[in-house]
Amino acid sequence: MPARSFLKSWQQTILQDKPSSILVISAHWETADQTVNVVNHNSTIYDFYGFPKPLYQLKYPAPGAPKLAKRVKDLLTRSGFERVKEDKTRGLDHGAWIPLLLMYPEADIPVCQLSVQTKLDGTHHYNMGKALAPLRDEGVLIIGSGSATHNLRALGDDNDPVPSWAKDFDTWLKESLLNGRHEDINHYEEKAPHAKMVHPWPEHFYPLHVALGAAGEEAKAELIHHSWCEAALSYASYRFKTTT
């Protein structure tokens, strides 16, 4: 699988220097209010069903990042997000630990998660990211773990052609990011082709908004991986570099 190979090569080809800690915004943690997990040790959450037994035997025992979690809460609160909560029991869901298992298999970097709010919009999540921008200078790797396209009811086989609705959205996303059209991304429901077909629910798109906001308005987007799975699932991955 190309995406797997890409993630396994992360330390060699994308980010040679290890971050001091990692913040993951995962599509698989939805809450009414912004919430961070504040734990000393991360458990491995198997929040999926019907897969082969060996997958449920994998572990990713990364240390928690309580100091980072408190910092995230403080930055959000100071930026006007008044209902930021702490979860002192939650570990890492598969939106976090599966990519990290491939990227940093040593599991020796402190990790915390930040939830998404599906009843709110892209601008809300972009502003969350803007509040977290200082983390860029603190050695923190911010990962938005979602999917460029995500309609599981419309998937096909790997040998099927990519449907036009998925390809059109994926192309629009690439052009919008590479040309710095952040407001178009924030209002993707109106701006993007086939937006509701591609993302019937927004939780897999909102992690991108947080990562984009954290990078800053002048950030340059770079497409660092692109592949398709089951015809309609885009694994397009972007890195945002600041110019300041």
Secondary structure, 3 states (H helix, E strand, C coil): CHHHHHHHCHHHHCCCCCCCEEEEEEEEEECCCCEEECCCECCECCCCCCCCHHHHHCCCCCEECHHHHHHHHHHHHHCCCCCCEEECCCCECHHHHHHHHHHCCCCCCCEEEEEECCCCCHHHHHHHHHHCHHHHHHCEEEEEECCCCCCHHHCCCCCCCCCHHHHHHHHHHHHHHHCCCHHHHHCHHHHCCCHHHHCCCHHHCHHHHHHHHHHCCCCEEEEEECCEECCCEECCEEEEECCC
